[in-house]
Amino acid sequence: MDPKWIPITAGGVHSTIRGESSFVEVLPGKYLVSILSDHETERAMVSFHFKASTTSAQIFGQLDTKHGTGFVPYTDYPVLVTFGDLSNPRSVKEVDPHNLEATFGPGVSLRRIALEVTNERVTDGPIEKILKWLPNYCGVRFDRAQFEALSASNRLVNQLSSGAFKVPCR
């Protein structure tokens, strides 16, 4: 099981992702941004409707050569956020995918999230065009803490670092 699209080490199933968050400008200067997680592989498997009997080796082999679009079920949506002030990482807030109107105003809704497999290169840079401060938060949380703390006054700000938007961070 050594697909080109996701490195796996010998001796077990260990994987990593490389790339950056997807985002869309919903309104001028207002963005909806997905958070990267350890569940990107599972999201791809579910979005492309693999049968439960399909082995991991078969799934990885098919995803390695698959092209096209799969639709992410609501239960597998990534965490979605926005920033009240694009110059301030502490202004991050979670967005309810069922109620984008609450964040972006009347008439704004999310119909679906698509996942597309292509031969295009992994993106490197577009997220930093809107979140210019992102490289300053590699290895440190948005509240400047080194570690996540359950007692943090703003848990979301304390949970996030640049790795939630770009992997690897640098």
Secondary structure as a PSIPRED ss2 file (coil, helix, strand):
# PSIPRED VFORMAT (PSIPRED V4.0)

   1 M C   1.000  0.000  0.000
   2 D C   1.000  0.000  0.000
   3 P C   1.000  0.000  0.000
   4 K C   1.000  0.000  0.000
   5 W C   1.000  0.000  0.000
   6 I C   1.000  0.000  0.000
   7 P C   1.000  0.000  0.000
   8 I E   0.000  0.000  1.000
   9 T C   1.000  0.000  0.000
  10 A C   1.000  0.000  0.000
  11 G C   1.000  0.000  0.000
  12 G C   1.000  0.000  0.000
  13 V C   1.000  0.000  0.000
  14 H C   1.000  0.000  0.000
  15 S E   0.000  0.000  1.000
  16 T C   1.000  0.000  0.000
  17 I C   1.000  0.000  0.000
  18 R C   1.000  0.000  0.000
  19 G E   0.000  0.000  1.000
  20 E E   0.000  0.000  1.000
  21 S C   1.000  0.000  0.000
  22 S C   1.000  0.000  0.000
  23 F E   0.000  0.000  1.000
  24 V E   0.000  0.000  1.000
  25 E E   0.000  0.000  1.000
  26 V E   0.000  0.000  1.000
  27 L E   0.000  0.000  1.000
  28 P C   1.000  0.000  0.000
  29 G C   1.000  0.000  0.000
  30 K E   0.000  0.000  1.000
  31 Y E   0.000  0.000  1.000
  32 L E   0.000  0.000  1.000
  33 V E   0.000  0.000  1.000
  34 S E   0.000  0.000  1.000
  35 I C   1.000  0.000  0.000
  36 L C   1.000  0.000  0.000
  37 S C   1.000  0.000  0.000
  38 D C   1.000  0.000  0.000
  39 H C   1.000  0.000  0.000
  40 E H   0.000  1.000  0.000
  41 T H   0.000  1.000  0.000
  42 E H   0.000  1.000  0.000
  43 R H   0.000  1.000  0.000
  44 A H   0.000  1.000  0.000
  45 M H   0.000  1.000  0.000
  46 V H   0.000  1.000  0.000
  47 S H   0.000  1.000  0.000
  48 F C   1.000  0.000  0.000
  49 H C   1.000  0.000  0.000
  50 F C   1.000  0.000  0.000
  51 K C   1.000  0.000  0.000
  52 A C   1.000  0.000  0.000
  53 S C   1.000  0.000  0.000
  54 T C   1.000  0.000  0.000
  55 T C   1.000  0.000  0.000
  56 S H   0.000  1.000  0.000
  57 A H   0.000  1.000  0.000
  58 Q H   0.000  1.000  0.000
  59 I H   0.000  1.000  0.000
  60 F H   0.000  1.000  0.000
  61 G H   0.000  1.000  0.000
  62 Q H   0.000  1.000  0.000
  63 L H   0.000  1.000  0.000
  64 D H   0.000  1.000  0.000
  65 T H   0.000  1.000  0.000
  66 K C   1.000  0.000  0.000
  67 H C   1.000  0.000  0.000
  68 G E   0.000  0.000  1.000
  69 T E   0.000  0.000  1.000
  70 G E   0.000  0.000  1.000
  71 F E   0.000  0.000  1.000
  72 V E   0.000  0.000  1.000
  73 P C   1.000  0.000  0.000
  74 Y H   0.000  1.000  0.000
  75 T H   0.000  1.000  0.000
  76 D H   0.000  1.000  0.000
  77 Y C   1.000  0.000  0.000
  78 P C   1.000  0.000  0.000
  79 V C   1.000  0.000  0.000
  80 L E   0.000  0.000  1.000
  81 V E   0.000  0.000  1.000
  82 T E   0.000  0.000  1.000
  83 F E   0.000  0.000  1.000
  84 G C   1.000  0.000  0.000
  85 D C   1.000  0.000  0.000
  86 L C   1.000  0.000  0.000
  87 S C   1.000  0.000  0.000
  88 N C   1.000  0.000  0.000
  89 P H   0.000  1.000  0.000
  90 R H   0.000  1.000  0.000
  91 S H   0.000  1.000  0.000
  92 V E   0.000  0.000  1.000
  93 K E   0.000  0.000  1.000
  94 E E   0.000  0.000  1.000
  95 V C   1.000  0.000  0.000
  96 D C   1.000  0.000  0.000
  97 P C   1.000  0.000  0.000
  98 H C   1.000  0.000  0.000
  99 N C   1.000  0.000  0.000
 100 L C   1.000  0.000  0.000
 101 E H   0.000  1.000  0.000
 102 A H   0.000  1.000  0.000
 103 T H   0.000  1.000  0.000
 104 F H   0.000  1.000  0.000
 105 G C   1.000  0.000  0.000
 106 P C   1.000  0.000  0.000
 107 G C   1.000  0.000  0.000
 108 V C   1.000  0.000  0.000
 109 S C   1.000  0.000  0.000
 110 L C   1.000  0.000  0.000
 111 R C   1.000  0.000  0.000
 112 R C   1.000  0.000  0.000
 113 I E   0.000  0.000  1.000
 114 A E   0.000  0.000  1.000
 115 L E   0.000  0.000  1.000
 116 E E   0.000  0.000  1.000
 117 V E   0.000  0.000  1.000
 118 T C   1.000  0.000  0.000
 119 N C   1.000  0.000  0.000
 120 E C   1.000  0.000  0.000
 121 R C   1.000  0.000  0.000
 122 V C   1.000  0.000  0.000
 123 T C   1.000  0.000  0.000
 124 D C   1.000  0.000  0.000
 125 G C   1.000  0.000  0.000
 126 P H   0.000  1.000  0.000
 127 I H   0.000  1.000  0.000
 128 E H   0.000  1.000  0.000
 129 K H   0.000  1.000  0.000
 130 I H   0.000  1.000  0.000
 131 L C   1.000  0.000  0.000
 132 K C   1.000  0.000  0.000
 133 W C   1.000  0.000  0.000
 134 L H   0.000  1.000  0.000
 135 P H   0.000  1.000  0.000
 136 N H   0.000  1.000  0.000
 137 Y H   0.000  1.000  0.000
 138 C C   1.000  0.000  0.000
 139 G C   1.000  0.000  0.000
 140 V C   1.000  0.000  0.000
 141 R C   1.000  0.000  0.000
 142 F C   1.000  0.000  0.000
 143 D C   1.000  0.000  0.000
 144 R C   1.000  0.000  0.000
 145 A C   1.000  0.000  0.000
 146 Q C   1.000  0.000  0.000
 147 F C   1.000  0.000  0.000
 148 E C   1.000  0.000  0.000
 149 A C   1.000  0.000  0.000
 150 L C   1.000  0.000  0.000
 151 S C   1.000  0.000  0.000
 152 A C   1.000  0.000  0.000
 153 S C   1.000  0.000  0.000
 154 N C   1.000  0.000  0.000
 155 R H   0.000  1.000  0.000
 156 L H   0.000  1.000  0.000
 157 V H   0.000  1.000  0.000
 158 N H   0.000  1.000  0.000
 159 Q H   0.000  1.000  0.000
 160 L C   1.000  0.000  0.000
 161 S C   1.000  0.000  0.000
 162 S H   0.000  1.000  0.000
 163 G H   0.000  1.000  0.000
 164 A H   0.000  1.000  0.000
 165 F C   1.000  0.000  0.000
 166 K E   0.000  0.000  1.000
 167 V E   0.000  0.000  1.000
 168 P C   1.000  0.000  0.000
 169 C C   1.000  0.000  0.000
 170 R C   1.000  0.000  0.000
